[in-house]
Amino acid sequence: MTSSYMPVIRGDMLDFYLSQGYYRMIQDLFTCRFLAVNDEYHTVHWLRLVLPDVRYGSEQRRLLRLNERFSSEIKPLRLTAEIEALYALYRTSITFDAPETVEAFLLAGATHTIFNTTIVEVRDGQQLIAAGIFDSGARTMMGIMNFYDPSYRKYSLGKYLMLLKINYAISQHMAYYYPGYLVHNYPKFDYKLFPCLAATEVYDCLNSLWLPFSWDAVATQSASLITEWQEGSLGGYDID
């Protein structure tokens, strides 16, 4: 008899791994401490927002007002030709490497997902102009990807999608939102600090602690990571 069982990661288990600096990659969870950029290694620093502490400032409120003209819908993810077409359009405008399709980003040929995945769709009338994908645990949300029509760039739809995800997470009484990592001395990922710096924490992987975010804390952790790597105590497995 063929089993119909499909494995899924339990919400509390996903919460735990996110709290330990792990993140989704296709159908796996991974972590890393270094990123190779132009033949140089930079340290990686995982982030999360403490949702009960989130307070929007003038920039965030302005962006929410700017995009009130658009409609949004949050629903379980089902990959469609419309979503893939929007991603293909977005991909023509970016300058970094990215998988060719949303399916390749999330599934890479798998027929079943182990994650509880949801999509935020933003429309201008009937036109899909932006989409944000996230996974949910029991008390956490993990932001996975955002993409949008490049002709709407002036609306900062990537940041807007982050705010929509956070607002939804707050409405669901979740504790944390995990946006991924930033990289020391490499500002490409600094946009993840946009929603609320005061509510953001950074993971100290050497001591397994979440600390209030500051650039001083990042610099201190970076120096410690590099020292331990040079001394050989980190091993050679955590270069992304």
C-alpha positions in Angstrom: 0.0 0.0 0.0 1.3 3.4 -0.9 1.4 5.9 1.9 -0.3 9.3 1.4 1.7 10.9 4.2 3.4 14.2 3.3 6.0 15.5 5.8 5.6 19.1 7.1 7.6 21.0 9.5 5.7 21.7 12.7 5.0 25.3 13.6 6.8 25.1 16.9 9.8 23.4 15.3 10.1 26.2 12.7 9.9 28.7 15.5 12.8 27.0 17.3 15.1 26.8 14.2 14.4 30.5 13.3 15.4 31.4 16.9 18.7 29.6 16.3 19.6 31.6 13.2 18.3 29.1 10.6 16.3 30.1 7.5 14.6 28.5 4.5 16.4 27.6 1.4 14.1 25.8 -1.1 12.8 22.8 1.0 15.5 22.9 3.6 16.7 25.0 6.6 20.2 26.4 6.6 22.4 28.9 8.3 25.6 30.6 7.5 28.0 33.1 9.1 29.9 34.4 6.1 29.0 35.6 2.6 31.5 35.7 -0.3 31.3 39.0 -2.2 33.8 39.8 -5.0 36.4 37.4 -3.5 36.0 38.9 -0.1 34.3 37.3 2.9 31.8 39.4 4.9 30.1 38.3 8.1 26.4 37.5 8.1 24.0 38.7 10.9 20.5 37.3 11.2 17.7 39.7 12.1 14.2 39.5 13.7 11.6 42.0 14.7 9.9 41.8 18.1 6.3 42.3 16.9 4.7 43.7 20.1 7.4 46.4 20.0 6.9 47.6 16.4 6.0 51.2 16.1 6.0 52.9 12.7 7.7 56.2 12.1 6.9 58.9 9.6 8.6 57.1 6.7 6.6 53.9 7.2 3.3 55.7 7.7 4.0 57.8 4.5 4.6 54.6 2.5 1.4 53.0 3.8 -0.6 56.2 2.8 1.1 56.3 -0.6 0.0 52.8 -1.5 -3.6 53.0 -0.1 -4.7 53.3 -3.7 -3.7 49.6 -4.3 -5.7 46.6 -3.1 -4.0 43.7 -1.3 -5.0 40.1 -0.5 -3.4 37.5 1.7 -4.0 33.8 0.9 -2.4 30.4 0.8 0.2 30.3 -2.0 -0.7 28.7 -5.2 1.8 29.2 -8.0 0.1 30.6 -11.2 1.2 31.8 -14.6 0.3 35.4 -13.4 2.7 35.1 -10.5 5.5 33.6 -12.5 5.0 36.3 -15.2 5.3 39.1 -12.6 8.5 37.5 -11.2 10.0 37.2 -14.7 9.3 40.9 -15.3 10.9 41.8 -12.0 13.9 39.6 -12.7 14.7 41.6 -15.8 15.3 44.7 -13.6 17.6 43.3 -10.9 21.4 43.2 -10.8 21.9 40.2 -8.5 21.7 36.5 -9.2 18.2 35.0 -8.6 16.5 31.7 -9.5 14.8 31.8 -12.9 11.3 31.1 -11.5 9.4 31.3 -8.2 9.0 27.5 -8.4 12.8 27.1 -8.6 13.1 29.5 -5.6 10.7 27.6 -3.4 10.4 24.0 -4.7 13.2 23.2 -7.3 11.1 20.4 -8.7 9.6 19.2 -5.4 5.9 18.3 -5.6 5.2 19.0 -2.0 6.2 21.8 0.4 7.1 21.2 4.0 6.3 24.8 4.9 3.1 26.7 5.6 3.4 29.2 2.8 1.3 32.3 2.2 1.3 35.1 -0.5 0.4 38.7 -0.3 -0.8 40.0 -3.7 -1.0 43.7 -4.4 -3.1 44.9 -7.4 -3.6 48.2 -9.2 -7.2 47.5 -10.3 -7.0 44.0 -11.8 -3.3 44.1 -12.5 -1.0 42.2 -10.2 1.9 44.6 -9.5 3.6 43.0 -6.4 3.8 39.8 -4.5 5.3 38.8 -1.2 5.8 35.3 0.0 6.2 34.2 3.6 6.1 31.1 5.8 4.4 30.8 9.2 5.3 28.9 12.3 3.3 28.7 15.5 4.3 32.2 16.7 6.7 33.4 14.0 6.7 34.6 10.4 9.6 34.2 8.0 9.7 36.6 5.0 10.9 34.6 2.0 10.7 36.8 -1.2 9.2 40.0 -2.6 8.9 41.0 -6.2 7.1 43.7 -8.2 6.5 45.3 -11.5 9.6 47.5 -12.1 7.4 50.3 -13.6 6.0 50.8 -10.1 9.4 51.3 -8.6 8.6 54.8 -7.1 6.1 53.1 -4.8 8.8 51.2 -2.9 6.7 48.0 -3.2 9.4 45.8 -1.7 9.4 47.7 1.5 5.6 48.0 1.3 5.3 44.3 1.2 7.4 44.0 4.3 5.0 46.3 6.1 2.0 44.3 4.9 3.5 41.1 6.1 4.4 42.6 9.5 0.8 44.0 9.9 -0.6 40.6 9.1 1.7 38.9 11.6 0.7 41.4 14.3 -3.0 40.8 13.5 -2.3 37.0 14.0 -0.7 37.8 17.4 2.7 36.4 16.4 5.8 37.1 18.4 8.5 37.6 15.8 9.0 38.4 12.1 12.3 37.1 10.6 13.4 39.1 7.5 16.7 37.2 6.9 20.1 38.6 7.3 22.2 41.7 6.7 25.9 41.6 5.9 28.6 43.6 7.7 30.1 46.4 5.4 27.9 45.4 2.5 24.7 47.6 2.5 22.7 45.6 -0.1 20.6 44.0 2.7 20.2 47.0 5.0 16.7 47.6 3.7 15.6 44.9 6.1 16.0 47.5 8.9 13.4 49.7 7.4 10.2 48.6 9.2 11.3 49.5 12.8 14.9 49.7 13.9 13.9 50.0 17.6 12.1 46.6 17.5 14.9 44.8 15.6 17.2 42.3 17.2 20.4 40.8 15.8 21.5 37.2 16.6 24.8 36.6 18.3 25.5 33.2 17.0 28.7 32.7 19.1 26.7 33.0 22.3 23.2 32.0 21.1 21.6 35.3 22.1 19.4 37.8 20.5 20.5 41.4 21.2 18.9 44.8 20.5 20.1 45.8 17.0 23.0 48.3 16.8 25.8 48.8 14.3 28.2 48.6 17.2 26.8 45.1 18.1 27.2 44.0 14.5 30.8 45.3 14.3 31.7 43.5 17.6 30.2 40.2 16.4 31.9 40.5 13.0 35.3 41.0 14.6 34.7 37.9 16.9 33.5 35.8 14.0 36.5 36.7 11.9 38.9 36.0 14.8 37.4 32.6 15.5 37.4 31.7 11.8 41.0 32.7 11.5 41.9 30.6 14.5 40.1 27.6 13.0 37.4 27.1 15.6 34.5 27.7 13.3 35.4 25.1 10.8 34.9 25.5 7.1 31.2 24.8 6.6 29.4 28.1 7.0 30.4 30.1 4.0 27.4 31.1 1.9 
